[in-house]
Amino acid sequence: MIENNNTPGPVAASRRIVILDALRGFALMGIALANFPEFALWTFLSDSQQGSMPTAAADNIVRYVQYMLVDGKFYTIFSVLFGIGFSIIISHAMERGGNGLRIFYRRMAVLLAIGLLHLMFVWSGDILTLYALMGLLLPLFRRQSGRSLLAWALALLSLPILWEVLVAVISYLNSTCVFPIPWSGKVESPSNWLYDMWWKVADMQGITDANFATWLRDATSYADVFRFLIQGAVERMWEFVSGQRYFKVSGLFLIGYYIGKQMLFQRLTHQVGQPLKNDRRLLSGVCRWGLSVGLPLSALYAYESVNGHPWGPLVHETLYAASVYPLAFAYMAGICLIYLRRQSWHGWQVMAYPGRMALTCYIGQSFAGILLFYGIGLGLGANIGLWPTELVSLTVFAIEILLSGLWLRFFNFGPLEWLWRMLTYVKRFKLKREDT
């Protein structure tokens, strides 16, 4: 059955909000910058191996800049946009009389399947699995007021810090014997057992500290790559738990859901009325506050990260929250302010091309990384420095812009977006545009 106007379906191209697609494109660029050092295996190299590269001096500068301006910021933007998308899905389905929750749960189920396939068979750094699992909890908040949504978001984003405070207080009391707590051994990261399991699985695959960084570069078959992916899936679960990503992602989802319910981006698109003047002031305030707080603290966060977290996990988590979130929101607010002044600029459409095909482009980056850096491809991994790797990531993203623009001249959806929508709505949608 082909989509019609009386049954639930995805948002038509004519109703898409360009600035949202452009922000997704912007986030994808930053995600490429963050992920390609892992694709290139540079992240896995020891300090001495990184330092022996001819690009080491420039790499040290780029690494600091990456921690300061990239690390965490773009995944924050992507998570907020996901929450905004949830509000749009629900409101759009209700407009057409459909069951918004049923559609959303199917959408998350399909995304979970895609994420698991990506995690197990393509790349261990997948984020889609976590997005799908945490997304399943979003409907629990659909009847919350705006103030309540923000309160829940703040609480969730604060939980990683509060956990580290709890651990630090108990450790201090025990070390000083002022107030020893006999059960304090239980107050430790729940990720410890996942860490042990990760290395047990890695050992079963023949993967050790000695060959971890070069395993994928030296892989001669997909079977070798798959052996790495098996232990990599466990490693990824450890990263989610040790970094308490579930709290962070859920909190950012709720902020996005709040923004979506306020219909901020619809007002920005139409640019009319007193509400827009208030929105301008709000965006200006967020941008100024985010830059004034986020930039200096991000510089400190970068110093702390580059030097191996010398001040401990509590300071690290606090710096992360105090630097990453403000700067990410400043990025979003700044782009929105530029959009209000230059809405007719053709560049918005250009950046929106990959944003409209975000799922395809995200997974496409993984395949590009395999082709370029693994032994079953060109085998460049662990052989080039950080700044050339980042140059490659920007080149890959530029190619994605070109290919996305070309694809959308002839088709309504990206290939994976098309599949995702059909499985979500259980109907067939026309892929090819009729006006071409």
C-alpha positions, 0 to 999 in steps of 0.5 A: 500500500502506498502512503496517503494523506489519511493514514499515519506516515513520515513527514513529507519532504515539503513539511520538513524543517530545514534547520533541523536537517541542517543541525543533523548534518552538522552533528554528523560532521562532528561525529565523523571527527570524533569517530574516525580516530578509532576507525583509523586505530590511532586511538588504540595506539600507545603513547609511544607509538603515537609519539613516534609518528612524523605527525606527532607534534601536530597531532598533539595540538589537534588532539587537544583541540578535538577534546576541547571543541569536538569530544561529546559536543556533537553526540550531545547535539545528536541526542537532543535532536533525537528527542525533538524527533520523538515529539514530531513523530507523536504529534504527526501521528496524532494529526493523522489519527494514528497511534503515535505510541505504537508507531514510536515503539515499532520505530525503536524496535527497528532502530534497535535491530539496525543498531545491533546489526551495526554493532555486531557485524560492522563497528563496535562503536555503535550508538544506535543500540543505546539510542533505541533502548533509551528511546523506549523510555521516552513515552513515560514522560509524554504527559509531563509538563515542560518544567517537569521534563527539564527537572528530570533531564537535570536529574539524569544528567547529574546522576553520573556526578552524584555517583562519583560523589558517593564513591569519593565520600565513602572512600574518604571515610574509609581511608581516614577511619573516621567512619568506616563503612563495612559494606563499602566494597559494594560501592564500586562501578557496576562496569567492573564485571563487564570489563573483566568479561570483555578481556575474557572474550578478547582472550578467547578470540586471541586478542591481547594488549599487544595486538589490539591496536593492529588487529583490524589493520592486519585482518586478512578476512572478514572472519578476522574482523568479526572476531574483533567485533565479538569482543568489541560488542562487550567492550561497548557495553562496558563503555556505556556502563562505565561512562553512565551513558544511559543517564546522559542520553536519557537526559538529553532526550528529554531536553530535546523532547521539551524543545520539540513540545515548545515548537521552537523550530517551527517558529524559527522556520516561519519567523513571525510574531512576538514569540519569535522575538522571545526566541531570539533573546533566548537563543542569544542568551544560550549562545552567550552563556554556553560560550562564556562557560563552555569554552574555558571549561572545555579548555580545562576539560581538554587539558585534564583528558589529554593528561589522563584524568589526573584529578580523578573521576569526580573532577572528570565527570564534573568538567564533562558536564560543565563544559560539554553541555553548555558548548553543545547548546551554544553550537545549536543556538548559534547556528539557529541565530545565523539561520534567522539572519540568513534563512535563504542561504543555499548552504542550509540545504546543502548541510541538510542533505546528509541530515535527511539521510542521517542513518544512512550517512552514519552507517556509511561512515562506518563502511568508509572507515572499514574500506580505508583503514582495515586490512580487508580494505586499504589497510591504512589503520595504525599507520597515519597520525591524528591530523591526517585522519581528521582530514580524511574524516572531513573528506568522507563527510564532504563526499557524503554531502555530494552523494546525499544531494545527488541521491535526493534529487531522484529519491524521497528518502535515503535507502536506510531511511526508506527501509526504516520507515516501511518497517515502522509504518508497515506499508510501502512508500515510494522511493523514487521521486515522481517529479524527476 
